[in-house]
Amino acid sequence: MMKTTRIACLALLALVCFATGPSRASNFDFGRYHALVIGNNEYVNLPRLETAVHDAETVAGLLEGRYGFDVKLLRNATKDDILRAVNDYRAELTEKDNLLIYYAGHGYLDRQTGTGYWQPVDAEAEDDLEWIANGELTRRLNAMSARHVMVIADSCYSGTLVRTASSKLATGAERDEWLRRVAEKRSRTAIVSGGLEPVMDAGGGSHSVFAAALIASLSENDKPLEGQELFRRVSRPVVVNSDQTPQYSDIRRAGHEGGEFIFLPKTTARPGPVSGGEKAPPASARGNEGALDLAFWSEIKDEADPALFQAYLDEFPNGTFAALAKRRIAKLGQGTGGVSGGSGADERKVAVGTFPKAPGESFRDCEECPEMVVLPAGTFAMGSPTTEKDRFGGEGPRHPVNIAKPFAVGRFEVTRKQFVHFIRETGHVPESGCRAWDADKNKWRTNKKKSWKDPGFAYTEDHPQNCISWHDAQAYVDWLSRRTGKPYRLLSEAEWEYAARGGAEARRYWGKDRDDEEVCTYANGADAATDFEFRYQTCSDGIGRQTAAVGGFKPNAFGLHDMIGNVWEWVEDCWNDGYDGAPDHGGVWTTGDCSRRALRGGSWGTDGRFLRAAVRLGFKTENRNVNLGFRVARTL
């Protein structure tokens, strides 16, 4: 579908705070937080937009669920809708309140007068009677009693809202005193998606390029975040991936007095007093115990003796891998092995709404949500060495990647049951038709008789959902984020490989000494149970030419099933033919060919060459194949 240029004018989003650790600034009452979130797609007299409403819905879910805002969401709003809502806030808010307004929609710049406008959903192309001039908004913001208001504008010509100015970021010892001062002062600030230029209604998957960067920054943040720091995080990926240049400053003639909007995640402790009290222990308080913990675990993680894992617990009762060690003891004690008789997803009973405390623990955020496993932070070598058997060129150069923080990954691939629930709640329906192997033509072809509903083989609610495009997967994680108020997403390529390896450096996560003969107990691939000419014949899992119910094969050391085999899994990264210039921090690679996205893990239709942790492919984002699915991640 062709994307239009977003000529939108303003989006208000108020945020602020500290870059590192809890501040010792004064005990300050930050007050209540409110957000007016506006997204306009369905224009009557102007070109329709594609992503504005979706952007607004996702932002609203994050603000309410992750940051505790009282949110008012307006979809396809008229001028009366918007101004009435702003006037209501003017009447209701007090000096202890904070207001964030987000607007995504069309906008216009009158170059003769220098006036910028929002164009509500009922705006006429050549008649400004139903437009909202920046001055109308700023007068209302100036008249509000709210102490802090911040505007984020994802729209064309939104630079007309702010004055040109630079802001110095406070650092180190300056921050405490700086925070105390700006928290007490009135603020009217804005982050805008571009200057005096059009901005894109695409470029960020199912979001605009600016909204995608904003949503990622809000989702990944777990500390107080100041507006200046948010701007820094958002602006770089926007500049890299578009021709627009975001700006940050105070709003013209809106009553700014040098303050900052202070925005806190719900899980963040409020700042303590400036003087007195205990100081937080330094990160190095435990000396090199973390290194010893990792070294011990690395030595035993692939062993089958429960006594070794008990020895780890005796030495490190609260260690990084304590929960994993307990699970390995339980599994080894039960003598489990081989392919189970059914879906592990059904057999597991995981409490809903419990928050994980340590790597290895699992949780669900809702009954219909995927089961998530917490993975520890860590460093690993991404890619394959040049000596690896069956290696392909795109798997190098091998390079170190540091995963700085724990994160959660779906224990299983997203199932048909979970995906159908999403469809029933949202009305999202993948396009019909699905690419499948045509044995007569000896190639992959689109088959209109196959689809996400019926891929052409035995298919239960516990099988991984397949025939799914990258856009379908994005729609699911966006809904899951709104549904739970938690930051769900696809994995980055680096996160996927880190999760798949489970600490192992071998080409397959079950180790060097147990290779091809062990494939059928760990992965559903093209083995002797199929009739593919390229099948490997060292073993048979009895599944045949189709997916298997999730959880039926042995997991890796992190407790994740089907990381290799069953279905290829979509990840977030744009496609690059190799790792030259790849990020080393585990984040998403946002440059390259973004019309294609990376796939990882192999599938039921691939032979042993592709059933390796380092294997990667790049597919068009609209592709739907009988062997394509996905799994989800969640920022903690």
PETAZI-V669336 format. One record per residue. RES is the residue in one small letter. D_CENTER is the distance of its C-alpha to the mean C-alpha in Angstrom with 2 decimals. Layout:
res=RES d_center=D_CENTER
res=RES d_center=D_CENTER
This chain:
res=m d_center=23.59
res=m d_center=24.65
res=k d_center=22.49
res=t d_center=24.51
res=t d_center=24.46
res=r d_center=23.32
res=i d_center=26.33
res=a d_center=24.90
res=c d_center=26.19
res=l d_center=24.27
res=a d_center=21.31
res=l d_center=21.74
res=l d_center=19.21
res=a d_center=20.73
res=l d_center=19.28
res=v d_center=20.85
res=c d_center=21.73
res=f d_center=21.95
res=a d_center=20.41
res=t d_center=21.50
res=g d_center=22.53
res=p d_center=24.26
res=s d_center=26.90
res=r d_center=30.52
res=a d_center=31.12
res=s d_center=33.42
res=n d_center=32.85
res=f d_center=31.80
res=d d_center=31.18
res=f d_center=28.00
res=g d_center=28.87
res=r d_center=27.00
res=y d_center=23.90
res=h d_center=23.92
res=a d_center=21.79
res=l d_center=23.08
res=v d_center=20.34
res=i d_center=21.84
res=g d_center=20.65
res=n d_center=23.41
res=n d_center=23.41
res=e d_center=26.75
res=y d_center=29.26
res=v d_center=32.89
res=n d_center=34.51
res=l d_center=31.78
res=p d_center=29.42
res=r d_center=26.67
res=l d_center=23.09
res=e d_center=20.19
res=t d_center=16.95
res=a d_center=18.32
res=v d_center=18.40
res=h d_center=14.96
res=d d_center=13.71
res=a d_center=15.99
res=e d_center=15.05
res=t d_center=11.35
res=v d_center=12.63
res=a d_center=15.35
res=g d_center=13.36
res=l d_center=11.48
res=l d_center=14.91
res=e d_center=16.76
res=g d_center=14.77
res=r d_center=13.36
res=y d_center=16.17
res=g d_center=19.12
res=f d_center=20.16
res=d d_center=22.77
res=v d_center=21.28
res=k d_center=23.42
res=l d_center=21.65
res=l d_center=23.88
res=r d_center=23.25
res=n d_center=25.70
res=a d_center=27.76
res=t d_center=31.28
res=k d_center=32.90
res=d d_center=34.56
res=d d_center=31.35
res=i d_center=29.69
res=l d_center=32.80
res=r d_center=33.75
res=a d_center=30.46
res=v d_center=30.82
res=n d_center=34.45
res=d d_center=33.61
res=y d_center=31.46
res=r d_center=34.35
res=a d_center=36.68
res=e d_center=34.61
res=l d_center=32.84
res=t d_center=34.67
res=e d_center=34.62
res=k d_center=32.32
res=d d_center=29.56
res=n d_center=26.51
res=l d_center=25.36
res=l d_center=22.26
res=i d_center=22.64
res=y d_center=20.06
res=y d_center=21.68
res=a d_center=20.47
res=g d_center=23.42
res=h d_center=26.45
res=g d_center=28.45
res=y d_center=31.69
res=l d_center=33.60
res=d d_center=37.39
res=r d_center=38.43
res=q d_center=42.00
res=t d_center=41.17
res=g d_center=37.83
res=t d_center=36.37
res=g d_center=32.77
res=y d_center=31.97
res=w d_center=29.34
res=q d_center=30.30
res=p d_center=29.68
res=v d_center=29.47
res=d d_center=33.30
res=a d_center=34.05
res=e d_center=36.82
res=a d_center=36.44
res=e d_center=39.64
res=d d_center=40.24
res=d d_center=38.58
res=l d_center=40.00
res=e d_center=36.69
res=w d_center=34.55
res=i d_center=33.37
res=a d_center=34.54
res=n d_center=32.75
res=g d_center=35.95
res=e d_center=35.77
res=l d_center=32.41
res=t d_center=33.37
res=r d_center=36.65
res=r d_center=34.93
res=l d_center=32.53
res=n d_center=35.58
res=a d_center=37.43
res=m d_center=34.77
res=s d_center=35.47
res=a d_center=31.83
res=r d_center=31.61
res=h d_center=28.22
res=v d_center=26.69
res=m d_center=24.01
res=v d_center=23.40
res=i d_center=20.38
res=a d_center=21.61
res=d d_center=19.61
res=s d_center=22.86
res=c d_center=25.69
res=y d_center=28.29
res=s d_center=26.40
res=g d_center=27.95
res=t d_center=31.11
res=l d_center=29.72
res=v d_center=29.69
res=r d_center=32.52
res=t d_center=32.26
res=a d_center=31.92
res=s d_center=30.33
res=s d_center=29.00
res=k d_center=29.56
res=l d_center=26.88
res=a d_center=28.61
res=t d_center=28.28
res=g d_center=29.80
res=a d_center=32.68
res=e d_center=32.51
res=r d_center=29.32
res=d d_center=30.96
res=e d_center=33.77
res=w d_center=31.64
res=l d_center=29.27
res=r d_center=32.32
res=r d_center=33.82
res=v d_center=30.96
res=a d_center=30.03
res=e d_center=33.59
res=k d_center=33.91
res=r d_center=33.07
res=s d_center=30.22
res=r d_center=29.35
res=t d_center=26.62
res=a d_center=24.25
res=i d_center=21.36
res=v d_center=21.98
res=s d_center=20.18
res=g d_center=23.44
res=g d_center=27.10
res=l d_center=29.98
res=e d_center=28.24
res=p d_center=26.43
res=v d_center=22.63
res=m d_center=20.52
res=d d_center=19.38
res=a d_center=17.17
res=g d_center=15.64
res=g d_center=11.90
res=g d_center=11.64
res=s d_center=12.28
res=h d_center=12.27
res=s d_center=14.75
res=v d_center=14.17
res=f d_center=14.63
res=a d_center=12.49
res=a d_center=9.43
res=a d_center=10.32
res=l d_center=11.17
res=i d_center=8.18
res=a d_center=6.10
res=s d_center=9.34
res=l d_center=9.83
res=s d_center=6.78
res=e d_center=7.61
res=n d_center=11.22
res=d d_center=13.54
res=k d_center=16.81
res=p d_center=18.89
res=l d_center=17.91
res=e d_center=20.68
res=g d_center=20.64
res=q d_center=21.87
res=e d_center=19.17
res=l d_center=16.42
res=f d_center=18.38
res=r d_center=18.52
res=r d_center=14.78
res=v d_center=14.30
res=s d_center=17.54
res=r d_center=17.32
res=p d_center=14.63
res=v d_center=16.43
res=v d_center=19.77
res=v d_center=18.87
res=n d_center=17.60
res=s d_center=20.14
res=d d_center=23.63
res=q d_center=22.83
res=t d_center=23.13
res=p d_center=21.48
res=q d_center=23.92
res=y d_center=24.18
res=s d_center=27.43
res=d d_center=29.53
res=i d_center=30.38
res=r d_center=33.87
res=r d_center=36.57
res=a d_center=34.31
res=g d_center=35.85
res=h d_center=33.59
res=e d_center=35.35
res=g d_center=33.23
res=g d_center=30.81
res=e d_center=27.02
res=f d_center=24.69
res=i d_center=23.54
res=f d_center=20.15
res=l d_center=19.31
res=p d_center=16.50
res=k d_center=18.30
res=t d_center=18.20
res=t d_center=19.82
res=a d_center=23.57
res=r d_center=25.74
res=p d_center=27.57
res=g d_center=30.91
res=p d_center=34.34
res=v d_center=35.26
res=s d_center=38.08
res=g d_center=38.95
res=g d_center=36.82
res=e d_center=35.38
res=k d_center=33.28
res=a d_center=30.06
res=p d_center=30.85
res=p d_center=29.75
res=a d_center=26.99
res=s d_center=29.81
res=a d_center=31.86
res=r d_center=31.73
res=g d_center=33.01
res=n d_center=32.08
res=e d_center=31.44
res=g d_center=27.79
res=a d_center=29.11
res=l d_center=31.75
res=d d_center=29.26
res=l d_center=27.20
res=a d_center=30.47
res=f d_center=31.90
res=w d_center=28.91
res=s d_center=28.79
res=e d_center=32.46
res=i d_center=32.25
res=k d_center=28.87
res=d d_center=30.38
res=e d_center=33.64
res=a d_center=35.02
res=d d_center=37.18
res=p d_center=35.96
res=a d_center=38.33
res=l d_center=36.21
res=f d_center=33.14
res=q d_center=35.45
res=a d_center=36.74
res=y d_center=33.26
res=l d_center=32.89
res=d d_center=36.36
res=e d_center=35.48
res=f d_center=31.98
res=p d_center=31.89
res=n d_center=28.74
res=g d_center=27.32
res=t d_center=23.78
res=f d_center=24.51
res=a d_center=26.83
res=a d_center=24.96
res=l d_center=24.64
res=a d_center=28.34
res=k d_center=29.35
res=r d_center=27.62
res=r d_center=29.32
res=i d_center=32.63
res=a d_center=32.30
res=k d_center=31.43
res=l d_center=34.21
res=g d_center=36.61
res=q d_center=36.16
res=g d_center=36.87
res=t d_center=34.03
res=g d_center=33.71
res=g d_center=33.58
res=v d_center=32.06
res=s d_center=31.93
res=g d_center=33.65
res=g d_center=30.70
res=s d_center=27.06
res=g d_center=25.72
res=a d_center=23.17
res=d d_center=26.15
res=e d_center=27.97
res=r d_center=25.41
res=k d_center=25.63
res=v d_center=22.76
res=a d_center=23.14
res=v d_center=20.86
res=g d_center=19.37
res=t d_center=20.36
res=f d_center=18.24
res=p d_center=18.27
res=k d_center=20.57
res=a d_center=20.50
res=p d_center=19.06
res=g d_center=20.27
res=e d_center=20.17
res=s d_center=18.53
res=f d_center=17.61
res=r d_center=16.72
res=d d_center=15.50
res=c d_center=17.79
res=e d_center=20.50
res=e d_center=18.79
res=c d_center=15.42
res=p d_center=14.88
res=e d_center=16.37
res=m d_center=14.10
res=v d_center=15.63
res=v d_center=15.12
res=l d_center=15.44
res=p d_center=17.34
res=a d_center=16.85
res=g d_center=19.03
res=t d_center=20.28
res=f d_center=21.06
res=a d_center=22.65
res=m d_center=20.41
res=g d_center=22.40
res=s d_center=25.89
res=p d_center=29.22
res=t d_center=31.77
res=t d_center=33.91
res=e d_center=31.52
res=k d_center=33.14
res=d d_center=31.84
res=r d_center=29.60
res=f d_center=28.39
res=g d_center=28.36
res=g d_center=24.68
res=e d_center=23.86
res=g d_center=25.10
res=p d_center=25.92
res=r d_center=24.84
res=h d_center=23.27
res=p d_center=22.12
res=v d_center=18.47
res=n d_center=17.77
res=i d_center=14.86
res=a d_center=15.72
res=k d_center=14.11
res=p d_center=13.87
res=f d_center=10.72
res=a d_center=10.93
res=v d_center=11.19
res=g d_center=12.93
res=r d_center=16.63
res=f d_center=17.36
res=e d_center=16.15
res=v d_center=15.43
res=t d_center=19.02
res=r d_center=21.12
res=k d_center=21.83
res=q d_center=18.26
res=f d_center=17.70
res=v d_center=21.08
res=h d_center=20.30
res=f d_center=17.36
res=i d_center=19.90
res=r d_center=22.55
res=e d_center=20.57
res=t d_center=19.25
res=g d_center=21.88
res=h d_center=19.49
res=v d_center=21.60
res=p d_center=20.87
res=e d_center=23.71
res=s d_center=26.72
res=g d_center=27.78
res=c d_center=26.28
res=r d_center=27.23
res=a d_center=29.39
res=w d_center=31.92
res=d d_center=35.33
res=a d_center=37.87
res=d d_center=40.72
res=k d_center=39.13
res=n d_center=37.46
res=k d_center=34.15
res=w d_center=30.90
res=r d_center=31.55
res=t d_center=29.99
res=n d_center=31.68
res=k d_center=31.75
res=k d_center=32.88
res=k d_center=29.70
res=s d_center=26.45
res=w d_center=23.49
res=k d_center=26.28
res=d d_center=28.70
res=p d_center=27.96
res=g d_center=31.63
res=f d_center=31.77
res=a d_center=31.82
res=y d_center=28.58
res=t d_center=27.92
res=e d_center=25.18
res=d d_center=24.24
res=h d_center=23.71
res=p d_center=20.31
res=q d_center=19.57
res=n d_center=20.56
res=c d_center=21.62
res=i d_center=18.04
res=s d_center=16.90
res=w d_center=13.56
res=h d_center=13.72
res=d d_center=14.53
res=a d_center=11.56
res=q d_center=9.31
res=a d_center=11.72
res=y d_center=11.42
res=v d_center=7.81
res=d d_center=8.54
res=w d_center=11.76
res=l d_center=10.68
res=s d_center=8.86
res=r d_center=12.18
res=r d_center=14.27
res=t d_center=13.43
res=g d_center=12.41
res=k d_center=9.73
res=p d_center=6.01
res=y d_center=5.16
res=r d_center=3.16
res=l d_center=5.66
res=l d_center=7.16
res=s d_center=8.58
res=e d_center=12.30
res=a d_center=13.42
res=e d_center=11.44
res=w d_center=12.78
res=e d_center=16.24
res=y d_center=16.28
res=a d_center=15.48
res=a d_center=18.01
res=r d_center=20.70
res=g d_center=20.73
res=g d_center=22.78
res=a d_center=25.15
res=e d_center=26.19
res=a d_center=28.10
res=r d_center=27.15
res=r d_center=26.36
res=y d_center=25.04
res=w d_center=28.30
res=g d_center=30.27
res=k d_center=32.88
res=d d_center=35.90
res=r d_center=34.55
res=d d_center=33.38
res=d d_center=34.37
res=e d_center=36.38
res=e d_center=33.37
res=v d_center=31.00
res=c d_center=32.06
res=t d_center=31.21
res=y d_center=27.64
res=a d_center=26.54
res=n d_center=27.40
res=g d_center=28.60
res=a d_center=31.61
res=d d_center=34.27
res=a d_center=37.90
res=a d_center=37.05
res=t d_center=36.29
res=d d_center=38.73
res=f d_center=36.64
res=e d_center=38.91
res=f d_center=36.32
res=r d_center=35.65
res=y d_center=36.11
res=q d_center=39.00
res=t d_center=38.83
res=c d_center=37.52
res=s d_center=36.63
res=d d_center=34.07
res=g d_center=35.89
res=i d_center=32.90
res=g d_center=34.02
res=r d_center=32.29
res=q d_center=29.35
res=t d_center=26.28
res=a d_center=26.91
res=a d_center=25.78
res=v d_center=22.79
res=g d_center=23.94
res=g d_center=27.32
res=f d_center=27.13
res=k d_center=27.11
res=p d_center=23.84
res=n d_center=23.10
res=a d_center=23.66
res=f d_center=20.26
res=g d_center=21.24
res=l d_center=18.90
res=h d_center=20.76
res=d d_center=21.01
res=m d_center=18.82
res=i d_center=21.77
res=g d_center=23.42
res=n d_center=23.24
res=v d_center=20.68
res=w d_center=18.91
res=e d_center=15.13
res=w d_center=12.92
res=v d_center=10.26
res=e d_center=8.32
res=d d_center=11.22
res=c d_center=14.20
res=w d_center=17.34
res=n d_center=19.80
res=d d_center=23.02
res=g d_center=22.92
res=y d_center=21.42
res=d d_center=23.60
res=g d_center=21.58
res=a d_center=18.38
res=p d_center=16.34
res=d d_center=17.62
res=h d_center=15.01
res=g d_center=12.47
res=g d_center=9.98
res=v d_center=9.27
res=w d_center=12.74
res=t d_center=12.81
res=t d_center=16.56
res=g d_center=18.82
res=d d_center=19.38
res=c d_center=16.36
res=s d_center=18.45
res=r d_center=17.86
res=r d_center=14.83
res=a d_center=15.25
res=l d_center=16.37
res=r d_center=17.09
res=g d_center=19.51
res=g d_center=22.47
res=s d_center=23.78
res=w d_center=26.92
res=g d_center=28.48
res=t d_center=28.26
res=d d_center=30.87
res=g d_center=30.72
res=r d_center=29.99
res=f d_center=26.45
res=l d_center=25.88
res=r d_center=24.81
res=a d_center=21.75
res=a d_center=21.93
res=v d_center=22.40
res=r d_center=20.15
res=l d_center=20.65
res=g d_center=19.51
res=f d_center=19.78
res=k d_center=19.90
res=t d_center=16.91
res=e d_center=19.48
res=n d_center=20.99
res=r d_center=21.49
res=n d_center=23.34
res=v d_center=24.83
res=n d_center=23.14
res=l d_center=19.49
res=g d_center=16.86
res=f d_center=13.41
res=r d_center=11.85
res=v d_center=8.66
res=a d_center=6.95
res=r d_center=6.63
res=t d_center=6.96
res=l d_center=10.69
